[in-house]
Amino acid sequence: MIDRSHAFPIKEQARMLGLSRSTVYYKSRPVSAEDLKLMRRLDELHLDYPFAGARMLRDLLRREGAVVGRRHVATLMKRMGIEAIYRRPNTSKPAAGHKIYPYLLRGVKIDRPDHVWAMDISYIPMRRGFVYLAAVVDVASRRVLSHRVSITMEAAFCVEALEEALAKHGKPEIFNTDQGSQFTSLDFTSVLLDAKVMISMDGKGAWRDNVFVERLWRSVKYEEVYLRAYDTVSEARASIGRYLTFYNGRRPHSSLDGRTPDEAYFGKQETAMAA
């Protein structure tokens, strides 16, 4: 379907076919069954001990009988897109052309829909591989406004999820992410700037307001992903989509006084409009 030798740009060919650019450019790299097993366990340990770095995770794995070195654990963590979360000096430098925006949520009370949206990416294990899940979440209501499943961590699928959230739900005052290269890319930030949305970014490796998205990942994984073994990307995409529909519309949250995210998001909006 994609003709790489054609004069018409691959990006435009993908757009006309309704394909993600990340899918077009992706070249598969086989991952051993042993590494997939380690990555699945690392994912579980990271949810339980988000402060654990490669050394601590190596030691935890060794206590379970897995013979693995720190460097290999660090390599797998990088592939999964996870790192230890703790407060530390921010000495990182953005990639060329990537601007790091200031953190805007310190001391801000978030108590209404569309005040702050947040976005993050998470590793999703399958039976014989893995994918990545990106989600845009309304912080006040916990509602998942859009999501995408991708086989790579390139910016394209994050941009697609962001554009869908803006098209369906208007825009927030503030949009918060971490400093991942997907979120600092010009393709991503330009969408927010064009929509006149204030951009907020957490310090790299710090505890953050994106903890709300981290709680979503815990729910998604323990209530959906870890109970299944997806055979294909399409199966993962469909099953996760069904779960998020349940999460938004039927799953009550104690932090929302027993309401669902849909009730918290749309209910407050309707009340404000009626007033």
Backbone hydrogen bonds, N-H to C=O, Kabsch-Sander energy under -0.5 kcal/mol:
donor,donor_aa,acceptor,acceptor_aa,energy
3,D,1,M,-0.6
4,R,2,I,-0.8
6,H,3,D,-1.2
13,Q,9,P,-2.1
14,A,10,I,-2.6
15,R,11,K,-1.9
16,M,12,E,-2.4
17,L,13,Q,-1.6
18,G,14,A,-0.7
18,G,15,R,-0.8
19,L,14,A,-2.9
23,T,20,S,-0.6
24,V,20,S,-1.3
25,Y,21,R,-2.3
26,Y,22,S,-1.1
36,L,32,S,-2.3
37,K,33,A,-1.9
38,L,34,E,-2.1
39,M,35,D,-2.9
40,R,36,L,-2.1
41,R,37,K,-1.9
42,L,38,L,-2.9
43,D,39,M,-2.3
44,E,40,R,-1.7
45,L,41,R,-2.6
46,H,42,L,-2.6
47,L,43,D,-1.7
48,D,44,E,-1.6
49,Y,45,L,-3.1
52,A,49,Y,-2.1
57,L,53,G,-2.6
58,R,54,A,-2.4
59,D,55,R,-2.3
60,L,56,M,-2.5
61,L,57,L,-2.5
62,R,58,R,-2.4
63,R,59,D,-1.9
64,E,60,L,-0.6
64,E,61,L,-0.9
65,G,62,R,-1.6
66,A,61,L,-2.4
67,V,65,G,-0.5
68,V,66,A,-0.9
73,V,69,G,-2.1
74,A,70,R,-2.6
75,T,71,R,-2.2
76,L,72,H,-2.3
77,M,73,V,-2.5
78,K,74,A,-2.2
79,R,75,T,-2.0
80,M,76,L,-2.0
81,G,77,M,-1.3
82,I,77,M,-2.3
85,I,50,P,-2.7
86,Y,84,A,-0.6
86,Y,205,G,-3.4
91,T,89,P,-1.2
98,H,95,A,-2.8
99,K,97,G,-0.6
99,K,184,T,-0.6
101,Y,99,K,-0.6
108,V,105,L,-2.1
110,I,108,V,-0.6
111,D,109,K,-0.8
115,H,112,R,-1.3
117,W,174,I,-2.3
118,A,137,V,-2.7
119,M,176,N,-1.7
120,D,135,A,-1.3
122,S,133,L,-2.5
124,I,131,V,-2.9
126,M,129,G,-2.8
127,R,230,Y,-3.0
128,R,230,Y,-0.5
131,V,124,I,-2.4
132,Y,150,S,-3.0
133,L,122,S,-2.9
134,A,148,R,-2.7
135,A,120,D,-1.8
136,V,146,S,-2.5
137,V,118,A,-3.2
137,V,135,A,-0.5
138,D,143,R,-2.7
139,V,116,V,-2.2
139,V,137,V,-0.7
142,R,138,D,-2.1
145,L,136,V,-2.7
145,L,143,R,-0.8
146,S,136,V,-1.1
148,R,134,A,-2.2
150,S,132,Y,-2.6
157,F,154,E,-0.6
158,C,155,A,-0.7
159,V,155,A,-2.4
160,E,156,A,-2.2
161,A,157,F,-1.7
162,L,158,C,-2.4
163,E,159,V,-2.7
164,E,160,E,-2.0
165,A,161,A,-2.2
166,L,162,L,-2.3
167,A,163,E,-2.2
168,K,164,E,-2.3
169,H,165,A,-2.3
170,G,166,L,-1.3
173,E,114,D,-1.0
173,E,115,H,-0.8
174,I,115,H,-2.0
175,F,198,M,-2.6
176,N,117,W,-3.1
177,T,200,S,-1.9
183,F,180,G,-1.0
184,T,180,G,-1.6
185,S,181,S,-0.9
189,T,185,S,-2.6
190,S,186,L,-2.1
191,V,187,D,-0.6
191,V,188,F,-0.8
192,L,188,F,-1.1
193,L,189,T,-2.6
194,D,190,S,-2.5
195,A,191,V,-1.3
196,K,193,L,-1.2
197,V,192,L,-2.5
198,M,173,E,-2.1
200,S,175,F,-2.9
201,M,102,P,-0.8
202,D,177,T,-2.4
206,A,203,G,-1.8
211,V,208,R,-1.4
212,F,209,D,-1.6
213,V,210,N,-0.8
214,E,210,N,-1.9
215,R,211,V,-2.0
216,L,212,F,-1.2
217,W,213,V,-2.3
218,R,214,E,-1.9
219,S,215,R,-1.9
220,V,216,L,-3.0
221,K,217,W,-2.7
222,Y,218,R,-2.5
223,E,219,S,-2.2
224,E,220,V,-1.1
225,V,220,V,-2.2
226,Y,221,K,-3.3
227,L,224,E,-0.8
228,R,225,V,-1.6
236,A,232,T,-2.1
237,R,233,V,-2.8
238,A,234,S,-2.3
239,S,235,E,-2.5
240,I,236,A,-2.5
241,G,237,R,-1.9
242,R,238,A,-2.0
243,Y,239,S,-2.2
244,L,240,I,-2.5
245,T,241,G,-1.7
246,F,242,R,-1.9
247,Y,243,Y,-3.1
248,N,244,L,-2.4
249,G,245,T,-2.3
250,R,246,F,-2.9
251,R,246,F,-1.7
253,H,259,R,-2.1
256,L,253,H,-1.1
257,D,254,S,-1.6
258,G,253,H,-2.4
259,R,256,L,-1.2
262,D,248,N,-2.7
264,A,260,T,-2.3
265,Y,261,P,-2.6
266,F,262,D,-2.7
267,G,262,D,-0.6
267,G,263,E,-1.4
268,K,264,A,-0.8
269,Q,265,Y,-1.2
270,E,266,F,-2.6
271,T,267,G,-2.2
272,A,268,K,-2.3
273,M,269,Q,-2.2
274,A,270,E,-2.3
275,A,271,T,-2.0
